[in-house]
Structure formats: structure tokens, C-alpha cells
Amino acid sequence: MKEIDLLNEEYKEYKNCVDQVKDVNGKVIEYHDVVKDKDGEILLVGFGVNHHHKTKGLNANNEFNGRGGWLDVYPDGELEILGNVDFSSED
């Protein structure tokens, strides 16, 4: 089972609060994608929860520069997928 499936199962009672977002090429952005915004900032797509509101969803963060938030704050076409950290050349 994939990590994202395990996270969704762990928080199955939480509501998904993030809409699906597509990159500049129309590809759906997924968990652990590495993306670049229009300013060239690199972000990692992760999974977040808000325990107070019992919500969950994908987020985009860069812990080095402090940028981040729910993924759907970025409109479709604003981000570009560069790769995915779960990919291996051995796959």
C-alpha cells in the first residue's frame, strides 16, 4: 500500500479540503511531486491535516524558505511538475 493511501486511511474521518490542481501541462499534481512556481521557487507536495477542523489534503511546502500552504491556493497552471521523490531509476 502506498504511503498516501495509509495517510488517507489514518485520517479517513477527516474531510478532504483540497481540490485537485493541474500543472502548466495539464497533469494532475500528486503526493510527493516536486514542483516549481512561476517565480522559480521549488516546493514539495506533501500531506497535511488540520486537527481542529478535522480536514486533510495535499499541501505544497518549502521548509528552507518558509513558503507553503494547501495545494489549491495555487490555481491550475501556476505550478510545473519537475519530478516525484518516490521515483527511482530502478523502477
HUURPE-V971318 format. One record per backbone hydrogen bond with DSSP energy under -1.0 kcal/mol. NH is the residue of the N-H (numbers start at 1). CO is the residue of the C=O. E is the energy in kcal/mol with one decimal. If there is no record, write none. Layout:
BEGIN
nh->{NH NH}
co->{CO CO}
e->{E E}
END
This chain:
BEGIN
nh->{6 7 8 9 10 11 12 14 15 17 23 24 26 29 32 33 34 35 36 37 40 43 44 45 46 48 50 54 55 56 57 59 60 61 62 66 69 71 73 74 77 78 80 82 83 85 87 91}
co->{2 3 4 5 6 7 9 11 54 56 27 79 23 21 45 30 83 43 80 41 37 35 61 33 59 57 55 50 50 15 48 46 69 44 67 62 60 58 70 71 22 75 36 34 34 32 84 88}
e->{-1.9 -2.4 -2.4 -2.1 -2.5 -1.8 -1.4 -2.0 -2.4 -2.9 -2.7 -2.0 -2.1 -2.9 -2.2 -2.0 -3.0 -2.7 -2.1 -2.4 -2.1 -2.9 -2.9 -2.7 -2.5 -3.1 -2.8 -1.2 -1.8 -2.4 -1.8 -2.1 -2.7 -2.4 -2.7 -1.4 -1.3 -2.4 -1.6 -1.8 -2.7 -2.1 -2.1 -3.5 -1.2 -2.4 -1.7 -1.9}
END
